[in-house]
Amino acid sequence: MTTKVTIEAVIFDLDGVVVYTDEYHSRGWRRLCDDQGWRFPEEVSDQLRGVSRMESLQIILDSNGVSATGEEKEEMAHRKNEYYKTYLQEVDESALVPGAVDCIRELRRRGVLIGLGSASKNALTVLRGLGIEELFDQAVTGLDITRSKPDPQVFTLGGQRLGVSPERCAVFEDAVSGVEAANAAGMISVGFGPTQGLDQAGADLLVPDYAWLDIDAFLAGTLWS
């Protein structure tokens, strides 16, 4: 980015940015793999972050050298989702990313519109379960899109629903595919957290945690050049 702009909207990914639900996804996939007698190594788990359910399943199939029919894939994806929803019943405030809610509230206090951009079809269930759905002016989830990150659809649609032009939207993402999607949408990409590769993915700004973030400087566009 070379031109400083005023940020009017911020779109947040869910997993790893607002709520830590990666663990529950991983448990669901691991249980499916145990059912099937497949391997589920850590490097495969890392590849599933920010990726849709069906694409995640394909990554797991490929890593195990397994092929499946469309009907079999649908059944397995459904089974994993049922496992995931069961684990989600354990989610409480301890799953919130430290500082996320305070940051969102402060942005809202300053008149910034807040969006959610998540590939998860259960995103609203998570927000409602934690009582934070009202913090988001608009939410785009896996139920609204046909293409997963790094395709920009989720963020482009979010910006449209918020009524804010892409160059005045910032996106908080902890996955390389999400940063790439934000860049493809023409938005300011904020690589959040310790994930490796976010800078190589072209993030405009790297934010290790919410305590680091100077909201005044962020909204003024002076944290990146």
BATI-829506 format. One record per atom (N, C-alpha, C): x, y, z. Coordinates in steps of 0.05 Angstrom, whole numbers, plus 5000, padded with zeros to 4 digits. Example, Ala and Ser with C-alpha at 12.3 -4.5 7.8 and 13.67 -1.06 7.14 Angstrom:
<atoms>
526448865156 524649105156 526449345156 525749555142 527349795143 525850015157 
</atoms>
This chain:
<atoms>
501749765000 500050005000 501850255000 501250444983 502750694982 501050934989 498450914988 496651134993 495251085020 495451275037 494051255063 491151315060 489451155071 486551195069 485351165097 482951275099 481451235124 479850985122 480150815142 478750555142 475850595153 473950505137 471050535145 469850275154 471150045147 470049785155 472349595159 471849415178 473849195183 472348935182 473348745167 472148485164 474048285178 472948135197 474547945212 473947655203 476047505198 475747215197 474947125225 473946875227 473046775253 475146615267 475846385256 477646205270 480446325272 481446345297 484146445302 484346745302 482146885296 482147175296 480247285317 477947175319 475947245339 475647025359 475546775350 475146545367 477046325359 478046185378 479745955373 477945705370 477145645345 475545405341 477145195324 479545265316 481145075301 481344805315 481544815341 481844565356 479344385352 477044495351 474544345347 474344225319 475244395299 475344285272 477244055270 479644095282 481643875281 480643625294 479243655317 478243425331 476143275313 474543435299 472543315281 473843155259 475843285246 477243145224 478842905234 480042935258 481642715269 479742475275 477442535285 475542315291 474642175266 474142335245 473442215219 475742035209 478142135211 480441985201 480741725218 480241745244 480341505260 478241305251 475841405245 473741235234 474641075210 476041225192 476741115166 479440975167 480940995189 483640875190 485641035174 485241295173 487141465158 489041615176 491141705165 493041885179 492042165180 492642315201 491942595202 494242745215 496542775201 498842895212 498543205216 500143315232 499943605239 500143785214 501943705195 502243865171 499743875154 498143665155 495643665140 493643835155 493543815181 491743985197 492244275191 494744355189 495444635183 494344725156 494244545137 493344615110 490344675109 488844595129 485944625129 484944895139 486745055149 485945315161 484945495139 482545605142 481445785123 480345655098 480145395098 479245245074 476545125079 474845105058 472144995061 472244705069 469944605078 469644335088 470344135066 469244165042 469643975021 472543985011 473744225010 476544245002 478344125023 477644155049 479144035070 479043735068 476743625062 476543335059 478243235036 478343385014 479943304991 482843304999 483743505014 486543505023 487243255039 485343185057 485742945073 485842685056 483942675037 483942445019 486542425004 487442644993 489842644977 492242564994 492342665019 494642605036 494742305043 492442175042 492341885048 492241715023 492341835000 492241684974 489641544970 487441674979 484741544978 483041694958 481441554942 479441674925 476641604936 474741774929 472041724939 470041844919 467641734918 465541834901 464442094913 462942244897 461742484907 459842424930 458342214929 456542134950 458042064976 460241924973 461841854996 463042105009 463942294993 465042535004 462942695019 460542715008 458442855022 457842725049 457742465050 457142325075 459342375095 461942365086 464142405105 464242695115 463742885097 463743165105 461543215125 459243095121 456943125139 457643005166 458942775166 459642645191 461642815207 463642915193 465543095207 464143335219 462243445204 460843685214 459143625239 458043385240 456543305263 458343275287 460743165283 462743145304 463443425314 463943605295 464743875301 462644025318 460143995310 457944125324 457644015352 458243765356 458243645383 460443775400 462743805388 464943925403 464444225409 463044355391 462444645395 460744695420 459344495429 457744525453 459544585477 462144535475 463944585497 465044875496 464545025474 465645285471 464545485491 466345635504 465445845522 467346085518 467146275536 468646525532 471746475532 472546255543 475446195543 476546155514 474646105495 475446065468 475946325452 475046555464 475446805451 478446885449 479246985426 481947085423 482347325441 484347325459 484747555477 484747825463 483048005472 482948275461 481148305437 480148095426 478548115401 475948275406 474448205426 471948335431 472348625438 474348685455 474948965462 475749125437 477249005420 478149145395 475649205378 473949015374 471549055358 469749265370 469449255396 467749465409 468849745406 471549765408 472750025405 472450125376 472749945357 472350025329 469550115324 467649975335 464850055332 464350325346 465550375368 465250625383 466150855365 468050805348 469151015330 467651025304 465550875301 463850885277 464650705255 466550525260 467450335240 465450105238 464750035213 462949805209 464549545212 463249345223 464549095228 463248865213 464848715199 463848485184 465248225192 463948005187 465147745190 465447615163 467847495157 468247355132 469447085137 467846885139 468746615147 467746405128 469446215122 468645985105 466845785120 466745815147 465245625163 462245665160 460845445156 457945445155 456745465183 458345425203 457445435231 458245695245 459145895229 460146135242 458146275259 455646305249 453646445265 452846285290 452946025289 452445855312 454545925334 457045955326 459146015345 458746295357 458046495340 457646765350 455346775369 453146635362 450846635380 451346495406 452846275404 453546125429 455146295448 456746475437 458446645454 457146915460 454746965449 453347205454 454647455442 455947425419 457347655407 456347715378 454147585370 453247635343 452547925338 451548065358 450748345354 453048535349 455548445353 457848605348 458448635318 457148475302 457748475273 455348595258 456048795241 453948915225 453048735202 454948585191 454348395170 456048145174 455047915165 456647675167 456347515141 458547445129 458547265106 459947005115 458546785111 459546525120 459546325097 460346085104 460345875084 457645815071 455545915084 452845875073 452246075051 453946285048 453446495029 455146485004 457246325005 459246324983 459446064969 460446074945 460845834929 463845784923 465545974930 468445944926 469846014952 471845854959 473345894984 475746064979 476846175001 479346315001 481546124990 483346214973 484146494968 482346644948 480246524938 478346684922 477246914940 476947154929 476147384946 473147404951 471547204942 468647234943 467547304970 468547174991 467547225018 467947515027 470147635020 470747905028 469348105009 469348044984 468048224965 465048244972 463748024978 460948024986 460648175013 462448135031 462348275056 462448575053 464348675036 464548955031 462049065018 460848915000 458449004987 456149025007 455948835024 453748835044 454149065064 456649135070 457249355088 456949625074 456949625047 456749865032 459250035032 461549905034 464050045035 465849955012 467250144999 468950074977 471349914987 472449734970 474649554979 477049694991 477849924979 480250054989 479850175017 477350195026 476850295053 476050065073 476449825064 475949585081 478649465089 478849385114 481149225123 480148955131 481848755127 481148475133 483248365153 482248255175 484048115194 483947815188 486247705182 486447425175 488847295187 488547045195 490946895206 491846675188 490646655164 491446445145 492546565119 494446435108 495646535082 493446565061 491746365059 489546375039 487746615044 487346685069 485646915075 486947175068 489547205073 491047445065 490947475035 491347255021 491247264992 488547344982 486447244995 483647314988 483147614992 484147725014 483748005020 485148174999 487648094992 489048244972 487648234945 486547994938 485147964913 482648134912 481448184936 479048344938 479748644936 482348714937 483148994936 482849134963 482848974984 482649085011 485349085026 485449225048 487849235064 488048975080 490148825076 490348565089 492048585114 490848495136 492248495162 492748205170 495248125170 496047855178 496147845209 494347695221 494047695250 495247445262 496747485284 497747255299 500447155290 501246925300 503946825295 504346655270 502246625254 502446445231 504646525213 506346325206 508546375188 507546405159 508846575144 508246595116 506346825110 505246965130 503347185125 504747415111 507247465118 508647685104 509347605076 510147355071 510647265044 508047265027 505747235040 503247235026 502447515018 503947715027 503447995019 501648155037 501648075063 499948235082 501048525083 499148715083 499848995084 500849065112 499848925132 500648975160 500648715175 502548675193 502748445210 502148535239 500148405251 499248475278 499548215295 501448205312 501847955328 499647895347 498448105359 496148075377 494748345380 492448345392 490848585394 492148795413 493648705432 495048895450 497049065435 498148965413 500049105397 498849335381 496249305375 494949485355 494349755366 495349965353 494650245359 492250315340 489950325351 487550355335 487450625321 488350835334 488451095321 490151095296 492650985299 494450965276 493350785255 492150565264 491050375245 488850495227 486950635240 484750755226 485750985207 487851115215 488951325199 490651225176 491250965176 492850845154 495750905156 496750955180 499551025183 501350795193 500150555195 501750325205 503050175182 502450245158 503750115135 504450325115 506250255096 507150455077 506750345049 
</atoms>
